Amino acid sequence: MRVKRILQSKDEQEKNAPVDLSLMDHLLEKYKNKKGNLIPILQGTQNIYGYLPHTAFAKISEVTGLKLNEMYGVATFYTQFRLNPVGKNIVKVCHGTACHVQNASAISEAIEDTLGIKDGETTPDGLFTLESVACLGCCSLAPVMMIGDNTFGKLTGSSAVKILKEIKIKESN
C-alpha cells in the first residue's frame, strides 16, 4: 500500500473556493524577516484556510521573497501540509504492520465503498476525507482509525462504517 498525495490543478483549486489572502497579512508580517520562517508560515497559512491554496504561495513569495519551488518542495515533502481542501472529518486508516496484519485493507475498502471515494479524496458533501497513513502508533488496538482526535480500535469493516454513519447522523442534526 502506498500513501498518495493528490494535487489539483491551479484552475480546479481556485474554482473550488475563492481565497481571501488578506487573512494572511498578520502572519506574514510576523514572520517575513525571520530566519527559518518557511515552515511556520506554511503551518499558519494552513491553519487559516485548512490547506495551502495556490494563490497563497504567490503572496508568501511576494511578501517574504521565499522562492516558489522551495515552498512547494517543503509543502510536498511533509505530509502535514495539504495542497487541496479537505473534509470536515479526516478519516485516517492505519496501514502500519500491526494493522496490515489485522486486515486494515478491509476497513479501507468498506469505507471507500460506503463513502464512494478513494484514498486521498473528499466526499462531495465535504464531510469526510479518507487518508491511508503509515502508522498511528496504536498497535495494540490494531486495526485502527482516527477521526479528528478520536481513535477507534479493534475495527472491522462494518464497525468502521457504523462509526462513519453515526458521525453523519450527528452532523445532519
HUKANOR-V286054 format. One record per residue. N is the residue number from 1. SS is DSSP state (H for helix, E for strand, L for the rest). PHI is phi in radians with two decimals (* if undefined). BURIAL is + if it has 9 or more other C-alpha atoms within 8 Angstrom, else -. Layout:
n:ss:phi:burial
N:SS:PHI:BURIAL
N:SS:PHI:BURIAL
//
This chain:
n:ss:phi:burial
1:L:*:-
2:L:-2.04:-
3:L:-1.43:-
4:L:-1.81:-
5:L:-2.15:-
6:L:-1.80:-
7:L:-1.98:-
8:L:-1.31:-
9:L:-1.22:-
10:H:-0.99:-
11:H:-1.12:-
12:H:-1.09:-
13:H:-1.11:+
14:H:-1.20:+
15:H:-1.19:-
16:H:-1.13:-
17:L:-2.78:-
18:L:-1.11:-
19:L:-2.02:-
20:L:-1.53:-
21:H:-1.21:+
22:H:-1.17:-
23:H:-1.12:-
24:H:-1.54:+
25:H:-0.94:-
26:H:-1.09:-
27:H:-1.06:+
28:H:-1.18:+
29:H:-1.11:-
30:H:-1.15:-
31:H:-1.92:+
32:L:-1.05:+
33:L:-1.92:-
34:L:-1.68:-
35:L:-1.21:-
36:L:1.24:-
37:H:-1.50:+
38:H:-1.04:-
39:H:-1.14:-
40:H:-1.05:-
41:H:-1.19:+
42:H:-1.12:+
43:H:-1.10:+
44:H:-1.12:+
45:H:-1.10:+
46:H:-1.15:+
47:H:-1.11:-
48:H:-1.25:+
49:H:-1.80:-
50:L:1.56:+
51:L:-2.84:+
52:L:-1.84:+
53:L:-1.13:+
54:H:-0.99:+
55:H:-1.15:-
56:H:-1.17:+
57:H:-1.05:+
58:H:-1.09:+
59:H:-1.17:+
60:H:-1.02:+
61:H:-1.07:+
62:H:-1.10:-
63:H:-1.40:-
64:H:-1.77:+
65:L:1.48:-
66:L:-1.15:+
67:L:-1.44:-
68:H:-1.00:+
69:H:-1.13:-
70:H:-1.19:-
71:H:-1.11:+
72:H:-1.13:-
73:H:-1.04:-
74:H:-1.21:+
75:H:-1.13:+
76:H:-1.56:-
77:H:-1.33:-
78:L:-1.55:-
79:L:-1.23:-
80:L:-1.18:-
81:L:-1.65:+
82:L:-2.07:+
83:L:-1.76:+
84:L:-2.32:+
85:L:-1.07:-
86:L:-2.13:+
87:L:-1.29:+
88:L:-1.08:-
89:E:-2.06:+
90:E:-1.65:+
91:E:-1.68:+
92:E:-1.82:+
93:E:-1.80:+
94:E:-1.30:+
95:L:-2.19:+
96:L:-1.17:+
97:H:-0.97:-
98:H:-1.07:+
99:H:-1.24:+
100:H:-1.03:+
101:H:-1.11:-
102:L:-1.59:-
103:L:1.28:+
104:H:-1.07:+
105:H:-1.04:-
106:H:-1.11:+
107:H:-1.19:+
108:H:-1.03:+
109:H:-1.10:+
110:H:-1.11:+
111:H:-1.17:+
112:H:-1.03:+
113:H:-1.11:-
114:H:-1.20:-
115:H:-1.49:-
116:L:1.26:-
117:L:-2.31:+
118:L:-1.87:-
119:L:-0.95:+
120:L:1.57:+
121:L:-1.77:+
122:E:-2.09:+
123:L:-1.11:+
124:L:-0.99:-
125:L:-1.41:-
126:L:1.29:+
127:L:-1.49:+
128:E:-2.30:+
129:E:-2.13:+
130:E:-1.78:+
131:E:-2.36:+
132:E:-1.57:+
133:E:-2.15:+
134:L:-1.24:-
135:L:-2.90:-
136:L:-1.83:+
137:L:1.30:-
138:L:-2.16:-
139:H:-1.00:+
140:H:-1.24:-
141:H:-1.76:+
142:L:-0.97:+
143:L:-1.36:+
144:L:-2.36:+
145:E:-2.45:+
146:E:-2.12:+
147:E:-2.26:+
148:L:1.12:-
149:L:-1.67:-
150:E:-1.70:-
151:E:-1.88:-
152:E:-2.17:+
153:L:-2.13:+
154:L:0.94:-
155:L:-1.48:+
156:L:-2.13:+
157:H:-1.01:+
158:H:-1.23:-
159:H:-1.22:-
160:H:-1.15:+
161:H:-1.11:+
162:H:-1.06:-
163:H:-1.08:-
164:H:-1.11:-
165:H:-1.13:-
166:H:-1.13:-
167:H:-1.11:-
168:H:-1.10:+
169:H:-1.13:-
170:H:-1.06:-
171:H:-1.17:-
172:H:-1.39:-
173:L:-1.49:-
//
